[in-house]
Amino acid sequence: MSLLNPLPVLAQFLDTATLPAPLPLRPLVRPVDPARVLVLFGADWDGRLLPHYARSGRYRFHQHGFDLFSFPGNARLMWFDLWRFVDGLVARYRGRIDAVFSSNEQFGALAAALVAERLGLPGADPASLLRAQHKYEARLRLREIAPELCPDFQLIPYTITPDQARRLRYPLFVKPVKATFSVLARRCDTPEALIEHLRFAPWERHIIRRLIEPHNQALQRFPQFRIDSHHLVVEELLEGRQINVDGYVHGGVTRLLGMADELMYPGTMAFRRFASPARVDAGLQARILDAATRVLRGFGFTHGFFNLEFFVDRQGGLKLIEINPRLAAQLAQIHDWVRGIDTYELGFAMALDRPLPAPHAPRFGAAASFVWRSFDGRSCPRLPTGDDLRWLAREMPQARLELYPKRGASLRRELKWLGSHRWAVLNMPGDDEADLQRRYERVCARFGWPAAC
């Protein structure tokens, strides 16, 4: 087993609203056909979809980066330098590509924005993207522009002392200033629980520093950000239903792709299903759209995909959990199935500064991303056989299954860092919610997996 396998991080339009006109871009090189698209850190959900678009003959992809989930590629984390990576791509591809694209949260979205800016291609503003990814800077900005959406928060160091921990208000929610896949995000009910949560072996501390080092390297060239990424944020504990909001900003207009209900394993903050369409009435939908528009405007977002997560409490109050300045690739196909929106075609069109594709007729009435997890130190109870996978492809050809089995130190570290072990994800559509549930239960029965949703 490799040393790096244990890395746990390594898992109809609704409405429109006008935003300020985007900043003018530098003159663009007229794209040629097929369009030459630089894809950064494309893996996991991108991996099976990009070949589909390449076979159309309309795109030629150049891919760079590495997969944080698999060895030996993830060994590059130990020496990865963001600016050396960006400088190398700029030198190699100046005048040779027409667009830059990434759906990757950890390094890809930021690297794509920096490369696009240097090459004069459409892209997100790097400073706005950095602010959104930096959980503390994001909270500071949110408190300025929409204080009612912002929970109480405080900055703390990784090396917090028992005395400092005792001065905080409990229960609380702690999360790193820069992380992905909810790494180290956890509810803590006592000072002792917080101290224990932040107790790391030397190798774990080294991994944490390497994961956030590229973000710190970027921050050094943006002096408006004074706090480096090697910190954490503690927040008041929020309760209520969670709603995932996906959309994009293009040509000064923000549009919502769709909303999904985020359903948790009982008694935890671990996702068990993203269900689309969300059960949101017209009034709540309008309030979420207004909140999203104000947040995007306040962050200076003028181009690209966004993913927002909201809490809705029992009184209907809204709080923003976080803003992710990239396409939520895990949910991309769901928008195609339920809304008739091909998000990858949309993303390529925005990156190429071409007219946006029109939606097609939705093919399904419901879709979901089902997540299987364990909380007791066990992994996937039974890996699907070749016959199982052929059955799935025959019976449910649209279904997309990803497996993440782990064991030993890798499994123990994931349980510590994430609070659970995500061992499988299945994206699947249905004619309606009842049909979707029947399909899900058939998969569980065939694979011998628990029906947790």
ABEGO torsion letter per residue (X at the ends): XBAAAABAAXXXBABBBBBBBBBBBBBBBBBBOBBBBBBBGBBEAAAAAAAAAAAAGABBBBBBEBBAABOAAAAAAAABBAAAAAAAAAAAABGABABBBBABAAAAAAAAAAAAAAAGBBBBBAAAAAAAABAAAAAAAAAAABAAABBBBBBBBAABBAAAAAABBOBBBBBBABBBGGBGBBBBABAAAAAAAABBBAAAAAAAAAAAAAAAAAAAABAABABBABBBBBBBBBBEBBBBBBBBBBGGBBBBAEBBBBBBBBGBABBABBBOBBBBBAAAAAAAAAAAAAAAAAAGBABEBBBBBBBBBAAGBBBBABBBBBBBAAAAAAAAAAAGBBAAAAAAAAAAGBBBBBBBBBABABBBBBBBBBAAGBBBABBBBAAAAAAAAAABAABBBBBBBBBEAAAAAAAAAAGBBBABBBBBBBABAAAAAAAAAAAAAAAGBBBAX
